[in-house]
Amino acid sequence: MTNTSLSKLEKEALELIRKNRGILQSSLWRQLGLDSREGSRLVLRLVRKGLVKREQVLVNGRRTYKLFPVEARAQERKLIINIESILMIPCTTCPLFHKCGLEPEVSPETCPQLDIWLERMRSKKRELMNT
């Protein structure tokens, strides 16, 4: 998510949150001159966009939320999608697919091709984790 797709108010709020390395949402609203309704909507937009996370905290015996910036790397990780593993699943080309799970002899639990594919995926995951 780039800053160019944010409104002026969202950019200002995000800058305050980053500058303070976290801020109580009520303090953010005050600094921006917003009421609780406008402030809540702003915060929810930033949370939905994956730019801010909210953590419940206790301040002077009252529950409130502290807002923290989400690291850019965490945002990027969320956006990485690998569909290669799905495309290579043997089920997509299996001639018995229409019977799978409906008959005792044809099911994911007994399929040797599916077992081989799953083991291949486990091995790839282990390789990625070790690099």
N, CA, C and O of each residue as an XYZ file, in Angstrom:
524
protein
N       0.857     -1.176      0.000
C       0.000      0.000      0.000
C       0.897      1.232      0.000
O       1.710      1.407      0.908
N       0.759      2.062     -0.983
C       1.578      3.260     -1.058
C       0.855      4.423     -0.411
O      -0.371      4.443     -0.311
N       1.648      5.394      0.027
C       1.063      6.571      0.658
C       0.235      7.394     -0.309
O      -0.600      8.186      0.128
N       0.439      7.233     -1.627
C      -0.320      8.014     -2.596
C      -1.786      7.604     -2.632
O      -2.626      8.384     -3.084
N      -2.112      6.416     -2.174
C      -3.506      5.980     -2.178
C      -4.217      6.337     -0.872
O      -5.330      5.872     -0.624
N      -3.589      7.147     -0.050
C      -4.172      7.561      1.221
C      -4.674      8.994      1.130
O      -4.129      9.815      0.393
N      -5.725      9.277      1.893
C      -6.201     10.658      1.972
C      -5.199     11.481      2.785
O      -4.325     10.929      3.454
N      -5.337     12.797      2.717
C      -4.446     13.697      3.457
C      -4.527     13.402      4.959
O      -3.504     13.369      5.644
N      -5.737     13.190      5.462
C      -5.946     12.906      6.882
C      -5.321     11.566      7.275
O      -4.719     11.451      8.343
N      -5.463     10.555      6.415
C      -4.864      9.245      6.689
C      -3.340      9.343      6.737
O      -2.702      8.730      7.593
N      -2.760     10.114      5.816
C      -1.305     10.308      5.803
C      -0.843     11.003      7.084
O       0.167     10.626      7.680
N      -1.594     12.017      7.492
C      -1.247     12.763      8.703
C      -1.325     11.861      9.938
O      -0.443     11.894     10.797
N      -2.373     11.067     10.015
C      -2.536     10.150     11.145
C      -1.414      9.120     11.171
O      -0.833      8.851     12.223
N      -1.115      8.554     10.027
C      -0.065      7.548      9.934
C       1.289      8.133     10.334
O       2.087      7.468     10.994
N       1.539      9.354      9.940
C       2.794     10.023     10.303
C       2.901     10.199     11.816
O       3.964      9.976     12.396
N       1.796     10.601     12.456
C       1.799     10.756     13.917
C       2.031      9.412     14.614
O       2.775      9.337     15.592
N       1.405      8.371     14.117
C       1.551      7.044     14.718
C       2.991      6.563     14.571
O       3.569      6.025     15.515
N       3.564      6.754     13.395
C       4.957      6.334     13.152
C       5.934      7.154     13.987
O       6.863      6.609     14.583
N       5.718      8.464     14.026
C       6.624      9.368     14.746
C       6.680      9.003     16.232
O       7.745      9.043     16.848
N       5.545      8.654     16.789
C       5.469      8.322     18.213
C       5.728      6.843     18.499
O       5.760      6.427     19.658
N       5.910      6.061     17.456
C       6.082      4.597     17.578
C       4.944      3.981     18.376
O       5.139      3.080     19.192
N       3.764      4.491     18.113
C       2.566      4.036     18.806
C       1.939      5.189     19.557
O       2.636      6.037     20.113
N       0.600      5.214     19.568
C      -0.099      6.334     20.208
C      -1.486      5.855     20.638
O      -2.092      5.021     19.965
N      -1.982      6.377     21.745
C      -3.353      6.064     22.149
C      -4.295      6.664     21.116
O      -4.080      7.781     20.645
N      -5.339      5.920     20.765
C      -6.208      6.426     19.709
C      -6.875      7.743     20.112
O      -7.097      8.601     19.258
N      -7.193      7.914     21.378
C      -7.813      9.182     21.816
C      -6.832     10.347     21.656
O      -7.247     11.463     21.344
N      -5.542     10.098     21.866
C      -4.534     11.146     21.668
C      -4.425     11.499     20.185
O      -4.277     12.667     19.825
N      -4.499     10.492     19.342
C      -4.455     10.733     17.904
C      -5.620     11.612     17.480
O      -5.443     12.578     16.738
N      -6.823     11.268     17.962
C      -8.010     12.049     17.606
C      -7.856     13.506     18.045
O      -8.168     14.432     17.296
N      -7.364     13.689     19.285
C      -7.185     15.046     19.812
C      -6.210     15.849     18.953
O      -6.470     17.001     18.605
N      -5.079     15.217     18.617
C      -4.054     15.926     17.838
C      -4.547     16.268     16.430
O      -4.102     17.248     15.833
N      -5.463     15.460     15.907
C      -5.996     15.713     14.572
C      -7.267     16.564     14.603
O      -7.776     16.960     13.554
N      -7.780     16.845     15.808
C      -8.984     17.654     15.942
C     -10.247     16.915     15.515
O     -11.169     17.522     14.969
N     -10.292     15.606     15.761
C     -11.443     14.787     15.360
C     -12.270     14.384     16.565
O     -11.745     14.255     17.671
N     -13.578     14.182     16.352
C     -14.395     13.609     17.418
C     -14.228     12.090     17.376
O     -13.604     11.560     16.457
N     -14.781     11.394     18.360
C     -14.569      9.946     18.455
C     -15.140      9.190     17.248
O     -14.581      8.179     16.823
N     -16.238      9.678     16.709
C     -16.849      9.003     15.544
C     -15.935      9.099     14.318
O     -15.648      8.094     13.667
N     -15.483     10.315     14.015
C     -14.587     10.505     12.875
C     -13.259      9.775     13.105
O     -12.709      9.158     12.193
N     -12.757      9.858     14.339
C     -11.493      9.205     14.683
C     -11.572      7.695     14.552
O     -10.645      7.065     14.043
N     -12.673      7.112     15.008
C     -12.855      5.662     14.917
C     -12.873      5.205     13.464
O     -12.256      4.200     13.111
N     -13.577      5.940     12.635
C     -13.645      5.591     11.214
C     -12.275      5.673     10.548
O     -11.913      4.821      9.736
N     -11.527      6.704     10.901
C     -10.179      6.873     10.358
C      -9.298      5.693     10.748
O      -8.617      5.110      9.904
N      -9.315      5.348     12.026
C      -8.485      4.244     12.514
C      -8.878      2.934     11.829
O      -8.008      2.170     11.412
N     -10.167      2.673     11.711
C     -10.607      1.434     11.064
C     -10.163      1.366      9.607
O      -9.827      0.288      9.117
N     -10.155      2.495      8.913
C      -9.662      2.507      7.526
C      -8.180      2.130      7.478
O      -7.758      1.352      6.622
N      -7.404      2.682      8.394
C      -5.969      2.380      8.426
C      -5.711      0.917      8.802
O      -4.791      0.287      8.280
N      -6.524      0.389      9.703
C      -6.391     -1.021     10.089
C      -6.742     -1.914      8.905
O      -6.020     -2.866      8.607
N      -7.863     -1.608      8.221
C      -8.277     -2.401      7.058
C      -7.231     -2.383      5.945
O      -7.060     -3.369      5.229
N      -6.546     -1.275      5.808
C      -5.517     -1.152      4.774
C      -4.203     -1.823      5.190
O      -3.246     -1.864      4.417
N      -4.170     -2.347      6.422
C      -2.990     -3.048      6.893
C      -1.834     -2.144      7.281
O      -0.688     -2.590      7.330
N      -2.119     -0.878      7.556
C      -1.065      0.077      7.892
C      -0.883      0.272      9.393
O       0.166      0.730      9.848
N      -1.920     -0.082     10.158
C      -1.930      0.144     11.598
C      -2.511     -1.090     12.272
O      -3.409     -1.743     11.741
N      -1.977     -1.400     13.465
C      -2.599     -2.440     14.283
C      -3.015     -1.816     15.608
O      -2.382     -0.884     16.104
N      -4.104     -2.358     16.173
C      -4.644     -1.850     17.435
C      -4.412     -2.888     18.513
O      -4.641     -4.079     18.305
N      -3.952     -2.423     19.675
C      -3.802     -3.310     20.826
C      -4.543     -2.701     21.990
O      -4.394     -1.518     22.294
N      -5.358     -3.536     22.646
C      -6.114     -3.045     23.791
C      -5.165     -2.855     24.975
O      -4.355     -3.731     25.277
N      -5.273     -1.699     25.642
C      -4.438     -1.389     26.803
C      -5.310     -0.821     27.918
O      -6.432     -0.375     27.678
N      -4.786     -0.842     29.125
C      -5.479     -0.287     30.288
C      -4.767      1.004     30.688
O      -3.579      0.986     31.011
N      -5.490      2.121     30.667
C      -4.923      3.422     31.032
C      -5.828      4.058     32.086
O      -7.011      4.294     31.845
N      -5.257      4.329     33.247
C      -6.019      4.898     34.370
C      -7.276      4.088     34.668
O      -8.335      4.653     34.939
N      -7.155      2.768     34.617
C      -8.273      1.887     34.927
C      -9.316      1.752     33.824
O     -10.343      1.104     34.025
N      -9.068      2.350     32.665
C     -10.021      2.282     31.555
C      -9.378      1.586     30.373
O      -8.193      1.762     30.091
N     -10.190      0.787     29.687
C      -9.698      0.122     28.478
C      -9.760      1.065     27.292
O     -10.744      1.773     27.081
N      -8.692      1.054     26.532
C      -8.628      1.845     25.311
C      -7.721      1.111     24.330
O      -7.300     -0.016     24.593
N      -7.423      1.741     23.216
C      -6.554      1.108     22.224
C      -5.330      1.963     21.975
O      -5.389      3.192     21.944
N      -4.218      1.268     21.797
C      -2.994      1.926     21.366
C      -2.763      1.495     19.923
O      -2.918      0.325     19.574
N      -2.395      2.450     19.108
C      -2.192      2.201     17.686
C      -0.712      2.128     17.390
O       0.073      2.944     17.872
N      -0.336      1.139     16.589
C       1.054      0.947     16.206
C       1.155      0.859     14.691
O       0.261      0.325     14.035
N       2.250      1.384     14.133
C       2.431      1.235     12.678
C       2.790     -0.210     12.353
O       3.478     -0.879     13.124
N       2.320     -0.677     11.215
C       2.669     -2.021     10.753
C       3.906     -1.864      9.884
O       3.958     -1.004      9.005
N       4.889     -2.696     10.137
C       6.135     -2.633      9.367
C       5.863     -2.895      7.895
O       5.003     -3.709      7.560
N       6.574     -2.227      7.026
C       6.405     -2.392      5.579
C       6.655     -3.833      5.169
O       5.963     -4.353      4.293
N       7.637     -4.492      5.792
C       7.927     -5.885      5.440
C       6.755     -6.795      5.769
O       6.473     -7.734      5.024
N       6.069     -6.531      6.875
C       4.907     -7.345      7.236
C       3.802     -7.169      6.209
O       3.109     -8.130      5.877
N       3.627     -5.942      5.695
C       2.621     -5.698      4.667
C       2.964     -6.467      3.398
O       2.086     -7.065      2.777
N       4.243     -6.454      3.007
C       4.669     -7.145      1.797
C       4.455     -8.642      1.914
O       4.041     -9.282      0.946
N       4.730     -9.217      3.087
C       4.533    -10.656      3.273
C       3.086    -11.052      3.051
O       2.808    -12.121      2.507
N       2.172    -10.204      3.464
C       0.756    -10.505      3.293
C       0.367    -10.546      1.817
O      -0.565    -11.257      1.441
N       1.078     -9.785      0.977
C       0.704     -9.670     -0.419
C       1.295    -10.755     -1.308
O       0.874    -10.905     -2.455
N       2.265    -11.516     -0.798
C       2.888    -12.555     -1.603
C       1.958    -13.763     -1.682
O       1.599    -14.364     -0.670
N       1.585    -14.094     -2.902
C       0.689    -15.228     -3.118
C       1.348    -16.161     -4.123
O       1.748    -15.738     -5.208
N       1.455    -17.425     -3.755
C       2.048    -18.407     -4.648
C       0.984    -19.428     -5.014
O       0.597    -20.255     -4.189
N       0.513    -19.368     -6.251
C      -0.525    -20.315     -6.675
C       0.053    -21.541     -7.370
O      -0.687    -22.432     -7.787
N       1.379    -21.584     -7.494
C       2.016    -22.730     -8.151
C       1.619    -24.045     -7.481
O       1.317    -25.025     -8.163
N       1.620    -24.066     -6.159
C       1.294    -25.298     -5.448
C      -0.140    -25.742     -5.725
O      -0.411    -26.940     -5.809
N      -1.039    -24.810     -5.864
C      -2.435    -25.157     -6.146
C      -2.586    -25.683     -7.567
O      -3.332    -26.631     -7.813
N      -1.876    -25.061     -8.492
C      -1.969    -25.495     -9.893
C      -1.412    -26.901    -10.096
O      -1.848    -27.616    -10.998
N      -0.459    -27.298     -9.269
C       0.192    -28.590     -9.437
C      -0.491    -29.714     -8.657
O      -0.042    -30.859     -8.725
N      -1.538    -29.425     -7.935
C      -2.223    -30.456     -7.159
C      -2.765    -31.527     -8.118
O      -3.379    -31.193     -9.132
N      -2.544    -32.798     -7.807
C      -2.950    -33.855     -8.731
C      -4.464    -33.962     -8.930
O      -4.917    -34.529     -9.924
N      -5.226    -33.437     -8.020
C      -6.688    -33.530     -8.114
C      -7.233    -32.855     -9.373
O      -8.247    -33.284     -9.923
N      -6.553    -31.793     -9.828
C      -7.072    -31.038    -10.964
C      -7.081    -31.837    -12.263
O      -7.856    -31.536    -13.171
N      -6.226    -32.850    -12.357
C      -6.182    -33.668    -13.585
C      -6.575    -35.121    -13.336
O      -6.431    -35.956    -14.229
N      -7.060    -35.434    -12.160
C      -7.398    -36.818    -11.809
C      -8.680    -37.263    -12.517
O      -9.698    -36.574    -12.452
N      -8.630    -38.422    -13.197
C      -9.827    -38.918    -13.874
C     -10.917    -39.386    -12.900
O     -12.068    -39.564    -13.297
N     -10.557    -39.584    -11.639
C     -11.536    -40.035    -10.645
C     -12.048    -38.899     -9.755
O     -12.710    -39.138     -8.745
N     -11.738    -37.687    -10.135
C     -12.096    -36.527     -9.324
C     -13.598    -36.488     -9.005
O     -13.980    -36.176     -7.877
N     -14.429    -36.795     -9.967
C     -15.882    -36.732     -9.772
C     -16.379    -37.755     -8.750
O     -17.482    -37.614     -8.222
N     -15.573    -38.788     -8.465
C     -15.961    -39.812     -7.491
C     -15.292    -39.598     -6.133
O     -15.665    -40.234     -5.146
N     -14.320    -38.716     -6.087
C     -13.500    -38.541     -4.889
C     -14.333    -38.169     -3.669
O     -15.103    -37.208     -3.685
N     -14.160    -38.945     -2.627
C     -14.859    -38.708     -1.380
C     -16.254    -39.292     -1.335
O     -16.858    -39.377     -0.265
N     -16.772    -39.695     -2.478
C     -18.118    -40.266     -2.520
C     -18.091    -41.783     -2.393
O     -19.057    -42.396     -1.939
N     -16.986    -42.377     -2.794
C     -16.839    -43.828     -2.722
C     -15.664    -44.149     -1.793
O     -14.669    -43.424     -1.779
N     -15.776    -45.222     -1.027
C     -14.730    -45.539     -0.046
C     -13.336    -45.744     -0.659
O     -12.337    -45.388     -0.035
N     -13.257    -46.296     -1.840
C     -11.937    -46.571     -2.430
C     -11.308    -45.347     -3.099
O     -10.128    -45.375     -3.448
N     -12.076    -44.280     -3.281
C     -11.556    -43.064     -3.894
C     -11.779    -41.899     -2.928
O     -12.892    -41.389     -2.800
N     -10.700    -41.485     -2.250
C     -10.811    -40.361     -1.308
C      -9.444    -39.737     -1.089
O      -8.428    -40.373     -1.372
N      -9.394    -38.521     -0.597
C      -8.109    -37.876     -0.318
C      -7.265    -38.663      0.696
O      -6.035    -38.627      0.642
N      -7.921    -39.368      1.609
C      -7.198    -40.142      2.624
C      -6.455    -41.339      2.040
O      -5.459    -41.781      2.613
N      -6.919    -41.872      0.912
C      -6.305    -43.073      0.332
C      -5.565    -42.800     -0.979
O      -5.085    -43.743     -1.608
N      -5.460    -41.565     -1.401
C      -4.880    -41.236     -2.699
C      -3.349    -41.174     -2.649
O      -2.800    -40.304     -1.973
N      -2.652    -42.072     -3.344
C      -1.190    -42.048     -3.338
C      -0.628    -40.816     -4.063
O       0.418    -40.300     -3.668
N      -1.303    -40.339     -5.108
C      -0.820    -39.153     -5.827
C      -0.868    -37.909     -4.936
O       0.032    -37.069     -4.971
N      -1.911    -37.811     -4.155
C      -2.036    -36.679     -3.239
C      -0.960    -36.753     -2.155
O      -0.400    -35.727     -1.769
N      -0.667    -37.958     -1.661
C       0.396    -38.135     -0.665
C       1.750    -37.676     -1.220
O       2.507    -36.995     -0.528
N       2.048    -38.045     -2.451
C       3.308    -37.664     -3.088
C       3.394    -36.147     -3.218
O       4.428    -35.550     -2.921
N       2.312    -35.532     -3.659
C       2.272    -34.081     -3.832
C       2.465    -33.366     -2.494
O       3.220    -32.397     -2.407
N       1.779    -33.847     -1.451
C       1.898    -33.227     -0.131
C       3.331    -33.324      0.393
O       3.847    -32.375      0.983
N       3.966    -34.470      0.175
C       5.350    -34.627      0.622
C       6.274    -33.668     -0.133
O       7.197    -33.105      0.455
N       6.031    -33.484     -1.424
C       6.812    -32.538     -2.218
C       6.651    -31.114     -1.667
O       7.623    -30.364     -1.566
N       5.419    -30.757     -1.315
C       5.170    -29.419     -0.765
C       5.865    -29.247      0.592
O       6.415    -28.183      0.877
N       5.839    -30.290      1.426
C       6.536    -30.228      2.724
C       8.029    -30.026      2.524
O       8.653    -29.231      3.227
N       8.599    -30.743      1.569
C      10.036    -30.627      1.294
C      10.380    -29.221      0.820
O      11.381    -28.651      1.253
N       9.565    -28.660     -0.061
C       9.808    -27.300     -0.539
C       9.740    -26.298      0.604
O      10.549    -25.372      0.676
N       8.779    -26.483      1.491
C       8.635    -25.574      2.619
C       9.861    -25.657      3.521
O      10.371    -24.632      3.973
N      10.343    -26.891      3.788
C      11.542    -27.059      4.605
C      12.741    -26.376      3.960
O      13.533    -25.731      4.646
N      12.877    -26.516      2.642
C      13.996    -25.890      1.925
C      13.933    -24.366      2.074
O      14.949    -23.718      2.325
N      12.746    -23.808      1.918
C      12.592    -22.353      2.024
C      12.915    -21.859      3.440
O      13.500    -20.790      3.616
N      12.532    -22.638      4.427
C      12.767    -22.236      5.818
C      14.246    -22.319      6.187
O      14.702    -21.622      7.093
N      14.992    -23.167      5.489
C      16.414    -23.336      5.788
C      17.310    -22.371      5.032
O      18.517    -22.326      5.267
N      16.717    -21.589      4.114
C      17.564    -20.647      3.356
C      17.554    -19.281      3.963
O      18.211    -18.373      3.452
